[in-house]
Amino acid sequence: MMRISNPMLIRTTPNREFARGSSAGSVLVGILWCVALLAVIVVGVLYRTRLELLVVKNHGDGIQAHYLALAGVEKAKALLYHDAIDRKRSSNNHSGALYDSPSDFKDIPFGRGEFRVFRQGTRDEGGGIKYGITDEESRLNVNRASAEEIGKLSEMTPEIAAAIIDFRDADSQVTQGGAEAESYAALQPPYLPRDGPFETTRELLMVLGMPEDLFKGEDSNQNGILDSDEDDGNDSNPPDNRDGILDAGWSGLVTVVSGIQDVDAQGEARVNIGSADENALAAIPGMSADIAKAIVAFRGQSELKNLVDLLEVRAIAPQGQPSVPQNENRIQSGRAAGRVDVPQPGRGGPAQSAPQTTGPELVSEELLMEIADHLTAGSDEDQAAAINVNTASAEVLACVRGITREISQAIVSYRRSAGFLPNVAHLLRVPGMSRSVLKEAAPALCVRSETFRILSEGRVLSTGARKRIEEIVRVGRSSVDTLSYREDL
């Protein structure tokens, strides 16, 4: 029988095997933990890399959307320039072709995306989105308008109108009810008025006492578009009437850049009725030599300050035949009372040999409508801040001196039924418009626009990334110049 010399051998052998198994298990667990940790690290790195790739892609899509929007702006500029050329060739001051043209501006494919040039439809148009441009000549220019004209904006007070005038004028004289530097210095934080032309319409919010709600209306972000939170009643700010039409307050009625060249529909310089000679006047289509001579003669007695003054021009009295000046009765009655000093040769006043006008009016309203676009009564090369009667709303037209809200609405109704007006003299056909009203309003009116607002949106189709750009441009004789540029829309 076998004898066990070392009984401890029986007890130690299993312990060694157990130790070896425990060591192997610990290594396995450690390896598994390392694998798990590495997996977490790899997943984290992959996730971070994916996020970075998405950020880079989104940034790239944003850049592409930006340039798609720029493409829309450039297309609008090109079409505006060609439209101006076409209108000159056809002697047409206003066509309205690019104000709502979906074929030119609605979701135009380009590269990986598309662009659109659009605007918010006015109340006269029934609201909604229109695919086209708008013109600045349809707005009231607050850099040129008088306090009286600004004061005719709905709910405008004399104090705010005076403060606007003080903010933009260069002097320190306080207009009654207005505010100058001392008033702004007392604010917290203090600042100074510009004492110069407004550079943007939003700068009007810096005018002392300017009510933000009246200025912005429903357009709280000032992007010119009716957003969802601006058409939900009182569910969110700003409060709105939920009628589907954007009420942009005063910001939708004013501009700081507007004005056109004082040229006719063909782009030719107009003839000045206050200084042109007979030959220049007679060269105008529809103007006879006799009428041209009568105009020059009429200027010897009365200054022609306005195109409507042409309606007072009368025929020249035959040579050798005594004429009866328009003020003859006043002179005779004044002489009897000893109150009129009748001009004598060598004592000042018009020379006695100057032709006298008499008889019926030579320039009828129909003739004035025919020749008005070729004539001017101004001495400047530009019609600064002129308001286009073919595009301005009734609210803006009502700001013009002499025009009431009833007449402004009649103008809008007339152009809607009869079409665009070829020149301002055609306003005489508007119900309620008189010669005296037109004479007062005509210097502030025009029938053509040269300053336009372009709102363009680019969109990348794969991701929906969008960017908007707004430019205000002026179409000149040989170029399209950018007056303002904005991206924060």
Order of alpha helices (4+ residues) and beta strands (2+ residues): alpha-alpha-beta-beta-beta-beta-beta-beta-alpha-alpha-alpha-alpha-beta-beta-beta-alpha-alpha-beta-alpha-beta-alpha-beta-beta-beta-alpha-alpha-alpha-beta-beta-beta-beta
